[in-house]
Amino acid sequence: MPLEIVQLEVGLLQNFNELIADSSTGECAVVDPAFEVDRLLAAARERKWRVTTVLVTHTHPDHVDGVDELCAATGAVVRVGAGEAARVRAVAPAARVVPVADGERIAIGSDGVTALSTPGHTVDGMSYLGDGFVITGDTLFIGGCGRTDFPGGHAPTLWRSLQKLAALPDETRIYPGHDYGPTPPSTVAWERTTNPYLLCPSESAFITLRTGTRPPRPTRGPR
């Protein structure tokens, strides 16, 4: 049985949180809890799901500030990129934090998701790929992509992460971290053909669009 996904919009920043559950076992993962944790827990209780995992896409405050509260209520294990695990431990010191690596399978009941390393918005951002869907956090939005002017942001790295997501099957549903687009979910095919950041023909064109500046000329090596 495929995983079930419930998407909720919470907070003043139009955050999306996903509850991803194996309904046959009742085990559930919550993505990026920061606001309205009581509402996320209520949504799980209504469906008789048990929150066992927190999936963190990246550690900006609007994606992790509710981790401590949620873990205290559920005992859930937090999975996050190793390069950002210290930040989660700082905001949720009592939580069990287990770093996740690119390509690692994370069980949710009898099914699960696969971690995809997608840095560039932050130093060790992760997306989470399931059967027919991908959770992209602030790496890829509907019709947009994450900023690179925050600490840890890097436009060339984000370009490579976006190319990785764009290579997923056309029908893959995209669940981003914020409700910034015309529709809540989208598909890889739709983004590949309409998203201006995925339509960039080159890394340099992407950097110009994303940052508003031209990339530096490469340093000429010795002849």
C-alpha positions, 0 to 999 in steps of 0.5 A: 500500500502506498504512503499517504500524504496530508499537506497542511499550510501553517503559520504566517510564512505560508509554510507547508508541512506534510504528514507521510504515513503508512496507514497499514501500520499507522506510523507517520513522519512529519516534515519540517515542524515549526509552527502550529505543532498542536495542529499537526499532532491533531491531524495525526491523531484524527487519522490514528497515526503515530508520529515516529519520525521528523524529516528536516529538509533544512534548518532555517528557523521557520522549518525547525522551531517546532521540532522540540515540541513535537519530539517531546510529545511523540518521542520521534527521531529526527532525520537531517543532513549531517552538516545541519544536525548541530542546529537541530540539536541546539533547538531541540536538545532532548530530541534524538537526532540521527544524521541522514546521508544521500541515498539513505532509505528512511523507513516509515512503517513497512514503506519509506522515503529516500533522502536526496542531498539537495544543498544550495539553499543551505549547506546540507539541505535534503529532499525526500523521495517516495513512490511518486512524490518528492518533498523539496523544502525550500530547494524547489518551489512551484514556479521558483526556487530557494534563495542563496543569499542566506548564510550557507547559500550557494547558487552553483550548488543550488543549480546542481541540486535543481538539475538532480530534481529535474531528472526525476520521472515526469509524473513525480509530484512535488511538495515544496516548503511554502505555498508560493506558487499557483498550486500547492503540489505540482509535478516534475514535468510541469516545473521542467517546462514552466519554472524559469529556474529550471528553464535556464540553459546553463549554470551561468544563466541560472546564477544571473537569474537567481542572484541578479549578478553575472558569475565571475569569469573563470581564472585562467590557468597556466598555459 
